[in-house]
Amino acid sequence: MPIVGILLYVSLCAFVGYLGRERAVGFAGYFVLSLLLTPLVMALVLLVGAQRNLS
């Protein structure tokens, strides 16, 4: 069961990295930061950053 949780966590981190691939930090940066902080925190950072670019 722990392996499923780890795979889910890494998959979410990869998804956040994929969403951030066009940003200055890029895929690898968002992926590593998601691993360190959490995918939820980095998804919020991406969302706030997208709102700033629209203004």
Kinemage of the C-alpha trace (Angstrom):
@kinemage 1
@onewidth
@group {chain A} dominant
@subgroup {mainchain}
@vectorlist {calphas} color= white
{ca met a 1} P 0.000 0.000 0.000
{ca pro a 2} L 2.773 2.556 0.708
{ca ile a 3} L 4.084 2.070 -2.832
{ca val a 4} L 0.720 3.144 -4.249
{ca gly a 5} L 0.837 6.301 -2.131
{ca ile a 6} L 4.366 7.098 -3.231
{ca leu a 7} L 3.482 6.555 -6.891
{ca leu a 8} L 0.432 8.789 -6.533
{ca tyr a 9} L 2.507 11.534 -4.886
{ca val a 10} L 5.222 11.405 -7.557
{ca ser a 11} L 2.561 11.362 -10.283
{ca leu a 12} L 0.964 14.493 -8.838
{ca cys a 13} L 4.384 16.135 -8.684
{ca ala a 14} L 4.999 15.224 -12.321
{ca phe a 15} L 1.606 16.671 -13.269
{ca val a 16} L 2.417 19.960 -11.540
{ca gly a 17} L 5.778 19.959 -13.316
{ca tyr a 18} L 3.994 19.406 -16.612
{ca leu a 19} L 1.719 22.370 -15.920
{ca gly a 20} L 4.750 24.543 -15.168
{ca arg a 21} L 6.783 23.503 -18.187
{ca glu a 22} L 6.283 26.845 -19.989
{ca arg a 23} L 7.313 28.938 -16.967
{ca ala a 24} L 10.736 30.334 -16.134
{ca val a 25} L 11.552 27.524 -13.692
{ca gly a 26} L 10.407 24.823 -16.131
{ca phe a 27} L 9.319 21.243 -15.629
{ca ala a 28} L 12.293 20.129 -13.547
{ca gly a 29} L 12.065 23.091 -11.185
{ca tyr a 30} L 8.362 22.684 -10.505
{ca phe a 31} L 8.752 18.927 -10.185
{ca val a 32} L 11.537 19.185 -7.596
{ca leu a 33} L 9.763 21.949 -5.684
{ca ser a 34} L 6.601 19.841 -5.682
{ca leu a 35} L 8.540 16.943 -4.217
{ca leu a 36} L 9.975 19.174 -1.501
{ca leu a 37} L 6.927 21.305 -0.633
{ca thr a 38} L 3.845 19.391 -1.864
{ca pro a 39} L 2.033 19.320 -5.184
{ca leu a 40} L -0.858 21.307 -3.691
{ca val a 41} L 1.370 24.226 -2.670
{ca met a 42} L 3.048 24.358 -6.063
{ca ala a 43} L -0.290 24.105 -7.877
{ca leu a 44} L -1.411 27.149 -5.899
{ca val a 45} L 1.806 28.944 -6.878
{ca leu a 46} L 1.063 28.156 -10.525
{ca leu a 47} L -2.500 29.399 -10.150
{ca val a 48} L -1.451 32.663 -8.508
{ca gly a 49} L 1.252 33.144 -11.134
{ca ala a 50} L -1.274 32.643 -13.924
{ca gln a 51} L -3.546 35.271 -12.365
{ca arg a 52} L -0.658 37.751 -12.204
{ca asn a 53} L 0.111 37.218 -15.902
{ca leu a 54} L -3.495 37.945 -16.893
{ca ser a 55} L -3.536 41.332 -15.167
